[in-house]
Amino acid sequence: MIGADLFAMEQHLKRGLISQGGLEEALWDTIGRVAGQPVYRLLGGSKTSIPVYITTVWLGGADQSQVPIKDQAVYARRLKDAGFTGFKMRIFRPNFMDDVESCAGIIAACGPAPGFKVMVDRTAANSGKVWDYATGLAASKALQEVGVYWLEEPFARDDFETPARLAREVDIPITGGEGWRGLDPFREGLVHDTYDVIQPDLNTCGGLLTMRKIAALCEAFHKPCIGHGAFGLNVAGRIQAHAAWGAPLEEFALATPPLLPQEQWAPALKILNSKELYTFRNGEVQVPQGPGLGLDLNEEAIEHYRV
């Protein structure tokens, strides 16, 4: 990239930048600093705040079986009381009805959507077992019955047909797309009507410009586009991308109980000149208005803490 035209983003993507989402973010940060504008405005956006939900993973086991169900409800309530608009957790337990029971307890403690959204993520690619269709259908109906807001990635990521079939048979939204790269899989997902909500991940899909294109594809198909999240400093680019097309939700993932997000990312403040990483009002994150990605980095501190 040294000596290349900073602004020739399409050329860079064709040369391989699409597989280096973090580097693409850095280029947009530089472009924003040159222009003196936040990236979301350079991409045509005008939304200045986005409602936030928190995705949680407890330590000690991938399937979360070690976590008492009541503890999940207590933490979700803490997030609600802190002003966040929703909560998402893994449902990796061997018996999905145990996760359904947990969701019922969380909703009882926090109230039903739309006041506070409770979502679940099967992430079948990471859960150790992809559900067969009968199991996915039974789980979806049970989750729908207790009031879960959506079910994420119940089947394999390269399966465009089975999630579409499930989405036709249940009312609970079926969501996914975080593992897709480039425009082709998103086109296939939209043509097959694979998901009710499309969830591109900024780093995986190819970067800010590619993500903006994906959002435009979704708009053409009248399909909601809610980007996959990250945590701490890594959310900065996602906030800019999601504000560019006006995403209805922003995901912060992954929070580790019992910490609130602000407590968990507090160490990052040591490399910033600002006193807070993100500003929240009424359950919404305020889109940073500084140039580029909006991070006011302390270069001396970065050098000091470099490993």
ROPA-216296 format. One record per residue (C-alpha): residue number from 1; x, y, z. Coordinates in steps of 0.5 Angstrom, whole numbers, plus 500, padded with zeros to 3 digits. Layout:
BEGIN
atom resi:NUM; c1:X; c2:Y; c3:Z
...
This chain:
BEGIN
atom resi:1; c1:500; c2:500; c3:500
atom resi:2; c1:506; c2:505; c3:501
atom resi:3; c1:506; c2:510; c3:495
atom resi:4; c1:499; c2:508; c3:493
atom resi:5; c1:493; c2:513; c3:492
atom resi:6; c1:490; c2:513; c3:499
atom resi:7; c1:483; c2:514; c3:495
atom resi:8; c1:483; c2:509; c3:490
atom resi:9; c1:479; c2:504; c3:495
atom resi:10; c1:476; c2:500; c3:489
atom resi:11; c1:483; c2:499; c3:486
atom resi:12; c1:485; c2:496; c3:493
atom resi:13; c1:479; c2:492; c3:494
atom resi:14; c1:481; c2:488; c3:487
atom resi:15; c1:488; c2:488; c3:489
atom resi:16; c1:486; c2:484; c3:495
atom resi:17; c1:484; c2:489; c3:501
atom resi:18; c1:477; c2:486; c3:501
atom resi:19; c1:481; c2:480; c3:505
atom resi:20; c1:484; c2:485; c3:510
atom resi:21; c1:478; c2:489; c3:513
atom resi:22; c1:482; c2:492; c3:519
atom resi:23; c1:487; c2:495; c3:514
atom resi:24; c1:481; c2:498; c3:510
atom resi:25; c1:478; c2:501; c3:516
atom resi:26; c1:485; c2:504; c3:517
atom resi:27; c1:485; c2:507; c3:510
atom resi:28; c1:478; c2:510; c3:511
atom resi:29; c1:480; c2:513; c3:518
atom resi:30; c1:486; c2:516; c3:514
atom resi:31; c1:481; c2:519; c3:509
atom resi:32; c1:477; c2:522; c3:514
atom resi:33; c1:482; c2:525; c3:518
atom resi:34; c1:485; c2:528; c3:511
atom resi:35; c1:478; c2:530; c3:510
atom resi:36; c1:476; c2:533; c3:517
atom resi:37; c1:470; c2:529; c3:517
atom resi:38; c1:467; c2:522; c3:520
atom resi:39; c1:467; c2:516; c3:516
atom resi:40; c1:460; c2:515; c3:516
atom resi:41; c1:458; c2:522; c3:513
atom resi:42; c1:463; c2:520; c3:507
atom resi:43; c1:459; c2:514; c3:506
atom resi:44; c1:453; c2:518; c3:505
atom resi:45; c1:450; c2:517; c3:512
atom resi:46; c1:446; c2:522; c3:517
atom resi:47; c1:444; c2:518; c3:523
atom resi:48; c1:448; c2:520; c3:529
atom resi:49; c1:445; c2:515; c3:534
atom resi:50; c1:444; c2:507; c3:534
atom resi:51; c1:440; c2:503; c3:540
atom resi:52; c1:445; c2:498; c3:543
atom resi:53; c1:444; c2:491; c3:545
atom resi:54; c1:449; c2:487; c3:548
atom resi:55; c1:452; c2:480; c3:547
atom resi:56; c1:454; c2:476; c3:553
atom resi:57; c1:459; c2:470; c3:553
atom resi:58; c1:460; c2:467; c3:560
atom resi:59; c1:467; c2:464; c3:562
atom resi:60; c1:468; c2:457; c3:563
atom resi:61; c1:465; c2:453; c3:558
atom resi:62; c1:463; c2:454; c3:551
atom resi:63; c1:456; c2:451; c3:551
atom resi:64; c1:454; c2:456; c3:558
atom resi:65; c1:452; c2:449; c3:561
atom resi:66; c1:456; c2:451; c3:567
atom resi:67; c1:452; c2:458; c3:568
atom resi:68; c1:446; c2:458; c3:573
atom resi:69; c1:439; c2:460; c3:569
atom resi:70; c1:438; c2:465; c3:574
atom resi:71; c1:445; c2:468; c3:573
atom resi:72; c1:443; c2:469; c3:566
atom resi:73; c1:437; c2:473; c3:568
atom resi:74; c1:440; c2:477; c3:573
atom resi:75; c1:446; c2:479; c3:568
atom resi:76; c1:441; c2:481; c3:563
atom resi:77; c1:437; c2:485; c3:568
atom resi:78; c1:443; c2:489; c3:570
atom resi:79; c1:444; c2:491; c3:563
atom resi:80; c1:437; c2:493; c3:562
atom resi:81; c1:438; c2:497; c3:568
atom resi:82; c1:444; c2:500; c3:565
atom resi:83; c1:440; c2:503; c3:559
atom resi:84; c1:442; c2:498; c3:554
atom resi:85; c1:436; c2:496; c3:549
atom resi:86; c1:437; c2:488; c3:548
atom resi:87; c1:441; c2:482; c3:550
atom resi:88; c1:443; c2:476; c3:546
atom resi:89; c1:446; c2:470; c3:549
atom resi:90; c1:449; c2:463; c3:546
atom resi:91; c1:444; c2:457; c3:546
atom resi:92; c1:449; c2:452; c3:545
atom resi:93; c1:446; c2:447; c3:551
atom resi:94; c1:446; c2:440; c3:549
atom resi:95; c1:438; c2:440; c3:550
atom resi:96; c1:435; c2:447; c3:547
atom resi:97; c1:429; c2:447; c3:552
atom resi:98; c1:434; c2:449; c3:557
atom resi:99; c1:436; c2:455; c3:553
atom resi:100; c1:429; c2:456; c3:552
atom resi:101; c1:428; c2:456; c3:560
atom resi:102; c1:433; c2:461; c3:561
atom resi:103; c1:430; c2:466; c3:555
atom resi:104; c1:423; c2:465; c3:559
atom resi:105; c1:427; c2:467; c3:566
atom resi:106; c1:430; c2:473; c3:562
atom resi:107; c1:424; c2:476; c3:559
atom resi:108; c1:420; c2:475; c3:566
atom resi:109; c1:426; c2:479; c3:569
atom resi:110; c1:427; c2:484; c3:564
atom resi:111; c1:420; c2:485; c3:560
atom resi:112; c1:418; c2:483; c3:553
atom resi:113; c1:420; c2:486; c3:546
atom resi:114; c1:420; c2:491; c3:544
atom resi:115; c1:421; c2:494; c3:551
atom resi:116; c1:427; c2:490; c3:552
atom resi:117; c1:430; c2:485; c3:546
atom resi:118; c1:432; c2:478; c3:548
atom resi:119; c1:436; c2:475; c3:542
atom resi:120; c1:439; c2:468; c3:542
atom resi:121; c1:445; c2:466; c3:537
atom resi:122; c1:446; c2:459; c3:535
atom resi:123; c1:452; c2:460; c3:531
atom resi:124; c1:452; c2:453; c3:528
atom resi:125; c1:459; c2:454; c3:525
atom resi:126; c1:462; c2:454; c3:532
atom resi:127; c1:457; c2:451; c3:537
atom resi:128; c1:460; c2:444; c3:535
atom resi:129; c1:453; c2:441; c3:532
atom resi:130; c1:449; c2:444; c3:526
atom resi:131; c1:442; c2:442; c3:528
atom resi:132; c1:438; c2:438; c3:523
atom resi:133; c1:431; c2:441; c3:521
atom resi:134; c1:427; c2:438; c3:526
atom resi:135; c1:431; c2:440; c3:531
atom resi:136; c1:431; c2:447; c3:529
atom resi:137; c1:424; c2:448; c3:527
atom resi:138; c1:422; c2:445; c3:534
atom resi:139; c1:427; c2:450; c3:538
atom resi:140; c1:425; c2:456; c3:534
atom resi:141; c1:417; c2:455; c3:536
atom resi:142; c1:419; c2:454; c3:543
atom resi:143; c1:423; c2:460; c3:543
atom resi:144; c1:418; c2:464; c3:539
atom resi:145; c1:413; c2:462; c3:544
atom resi:146; c1:417; c2:465; c3:550
atom resi:147; c1:418; c2:471; c3:546
atom resi:148; c1:425; c2:471; c3:544
atom resi:149; c1:426; c2:477; c3:539
atom resi:150; c1:430; c2:473; c3:534
atom resi:151; c1:434; c2:466; c3:533
atom resi:152; c1:441; c2:467; c3:529
atom resi:153; c1:445; c2:462; c3:525
atom resi:154; c1:441; c2:456; c3:527
atom resi:155; c1:444; c2:452; c3:521
atom resi:156; c1:451; c2:452; c3:517
atom resi:157; c1:453; c2:458; c3:514
atom resi:158; c1:454; c2:455; c3:507
atom resi:159; c1:446; c2:453; c3:507
atom resi:160; c1:442; c2:458; c3:503
atom resi:161; c1:436; c2:454; c3:503
atom resi:162; c1:435; c2:451; c3:510
atom resi:163; c1:434; c2:457; c3:514
atom resi:164; c1:430; c2:460; c3:508
atom resi:165; c1:425; c2:454; c3:509
atom resi:166; c1:425; c2:455; c3:517
atom resi:167; c1:424; c2:463; c3:516
atom resi:168; c1:417; c2:461; c3:512
atom resi:169; c1:415; c2:456; c3:517
atom resi:170; c1:416; c2:461; c3:524
atom resi:171; c1:414; c2:468; c3:526
atom resi:172; c1:421; c2:469; c3:530
atom resi:173; c1:426; c2:472; c3:525
atom resi:174; c1:432; c2:468; c3:523
atom resi:175; c1:438; c2:472; c3:522
atom resi:176; c1:445; c2:471; c3:519
atom resi:177; c1:451; c2:473; c3:515
atom resi:178; c1:456; c2:474; c3:519
atom resi:179; c1:461; c2:469; c3:516
atom resi:180; c1:460; c2:471; c3:509
atom resi:181; c1:465; c2:475; c3:505
atom resi:182; c1:464; c2:479; c3:499
atom resi:183; c1:458; c2:481; c3:495
atom resi:184; c1:457; c2:474; c3:492
atom resi:185; c1:454; c2:470; c3:498
atom resi:186; c1:450; c2:476; c3:500
atom resi:187; c1:447; c2:476; c3:493
atom resi:188; c1:445; c2:469; c3:494
atom resi:189; c1:442; c2:470; c3:501
atom resi:190; c1:438; c2:475; c3:498
atom resi:191; c1:436; c2:471; c3:492
atom resi:192; c1:434; c2:465; c3:496
atom resi:193; c1:431; c2:469; c3:502
atom resi:194; c1:435; c2:466; c3:507
atom resi:195; c1:435; c2:470; c3:513
atom resi:196; c1:429; c2:475; c3:515
atom resi:197; c1:435; c2:480; c3:517
atom resi:198; c1:442; c2:480; c3:514
atom resi:199; c1:448; c2:481; c3:519
atom resi:200; c1:455; c2:483; c3:515
atom resi:201; c1:461; c2:483; c3:519
atom resi:202; c1:465; c2:489; c3:518
atom resi:203; c1:472; c2:485; c3:518
atom resi:204; c1:469; c2:479; c3:515
atom resi:205; c1:465; c2:482; c3:509
atom resi:206; c1:471; c2:486; c3:506
atom resi:207; c1:471; c2:493; c3:510
atom resi:208; c1:467; c2:499; c3:510
atom resi:209; c1:466; c2:500; c3:503
atom resi:210; c1:464; c2:493; c3:501
atom resi:211; c1:459; c2:493; c3:508
atom resi:212; c1:456; c2:499; c3:505
atom resi:213; c1:455; c2:496; c3:498
atom resi:214; c1:451; c2:490; c3:502
atom resi:215; c1:447; c2:495; c3:505
atom resi:216; c1:445; c2:497; c3:499
atom resi:217; c1:443; c2:490; c3:496
atom resi:218; c1:439; c2:489; c3:502
atom resi:219; c1:435; c2:495; c3:501
atom resi:220; c1:434; c2:493; c3:494
atom resi:221; c1:431; c2:487; c3:497
atom resi:222; c1:427; c2:490; c3:503
atom resi:223; c1:431; c2:486; c3:508
atom resi:224; c1:433; c2:489; c3:514
atom resi:225; c1:441; c2:490; c3:515
atom resi:226; c1:444; c2:490; c3:522
atom resi:227; c1:451; c2:489; c3:522
atom resi:228; c1:455; c2:484; c3:526
atom resi:229; c1:458; c2:487; c3:532
atom resi:230; c1:465; c2:487; c3:536
atom resi:231; c1:467; c2:490; c3:543
atom resi:232; c1:472; c2:496; c3:545
atom resi:233; c1:476; c2:499; c3:540
atom resi:234; c1:474; c2:495; c3:535
atom resi:235; c1:467; c2:497; c3:535
atom resi:236; c1:469; c2:504; c3:532
atom resi:237; c1:469; c2:502; c3:525
atom resi:238; c1:462; c2:498; c3:526
atom resi:239; c1:459; c2:504; c3:529
atom resi:240; c1:461; c2:509; c3:523
atom resi:241; c1:459; c2:503; c3:518
atom resi:242; c1:452; c2:502; c3:521
atom resi:243; c1:451; c2:510; c3:521
atom resi:244; c1:452; c2:510; c3:514
atom resi:245; c1:446; c2:506; c3:512
atom resi:246; c1:442; c2:508; c3:518
atom resi:247; c1:442; c2:501; c3:522
atom resi:248; c1:436; c2:500; c3:527
atom resi:249; c1:441; c2:496; c3:532
atom resi:250; c1:448; c2:496; c3:534
atom resi:251; c1:451; c2:490; c3:537
atom resi:252; c1:457; c2:490; c3:542
atom resi:253; c1:460; c2:483; c3:543
atom resi:254; c1:462; c2:480; c3:547
atom resi:255; c1:461; c2:482; c3:554
atom resi:256; c1:463; c2:478; c3:560
atom resi:257; c1:459; c2:478; c3:566
atom resi:258; c1:459; c2:480; c3:571
atom resi:259; c1:462; c2:486; c3:568
atom resi:260; c1:458; c2:492; c3:564
atom resi:261; c1:461; c2:494; c3:557
atom resi:262; c1:464; c2:500; c3:560
atom resi:263; c1:468; c2:496; c3:566
atom resi:264; c1:470; c2:491; c3:561
atom resi:265; c1:473; c2:496; c3:556
atom resi:266; c1:476; c2:501; c3:561
atom resi:267; c1:483; c2:499; c3:560
atom resi:268; c1:483; c2:502; c3:553
atom resi:269; c1:482; c2:509; c3:556
atom resi:270; c1:489; c2:509; c3:557
atom resi:271; c1:491; c2:509; c3:550
atom resi:272; c1:486; c2:515; c3:549
atom resi:273; c1:486; c2:522; c3:550
atom resi:274; c1:478; c2:522; c3:551
atom resi:275; c1:475; c2:520; c3:558
atom resi:276; c1:470; c2:515; c3:555
atom resi:277; c1:471; c2:511; c3:549
atom resi:278; c1:463; c2:511; c3:547
atom resi:279; c1:458; c2:516; c3:549
atom resi:280; c1:451; c2:513; c3:551
atom resi:281; c1:444; c2:516; c3:552
atom resi:282; c1:437; c2:513; c3:553
atom resi:283; c1:440; c2:506; c3:551
atom resi:284; c1:443; c2:509; c3:544
atom resi:285; c1:451; c2:510; c3:542
atom resi:286; c1:452; c2:517; c3:540
atom resi:287; c1:456; c2:516; c3:533
atom resi:288; c1:463; c2:519; c3:534
atom resi:289; c1:463; c2:526; c3:530
atom resi:290; c1:471; c2:526; c3:530
atom resi:291; c1:475; c2:525; c3:524
atom resi:292; c1:476; c2:518; c3:521
atom resi:293; c1:473; c2:513; c3:526
atom resi:294; c1:473; c2:518; c3:531
atom resi:295; c1:478; c2:515; c3:536
atom resi:296; c1:482; c2:520; c3:539
atom resi:297; c1:489; c2:516; c3:540
atom resi:298; c1:494; c2:518; c3:545
atom resi:299; c1:500; c2:516; c3:540
atom resi:300; c1:505; c2:516; c3:546
atom resi:301; c1:501; c2:511; c3:550
atom resi:302; c1:500; c2:506; c3:545
atom resi:303; c1:508; c2:506; c3:544
atom resi:304; c1:508; c2:505; c3:552
atom resi:305; c1:504; c2:499; c3:552
atom resi:306; c1:506; c2:496; c3:545
atom resi:307; c1:508; c2:489; c3:546
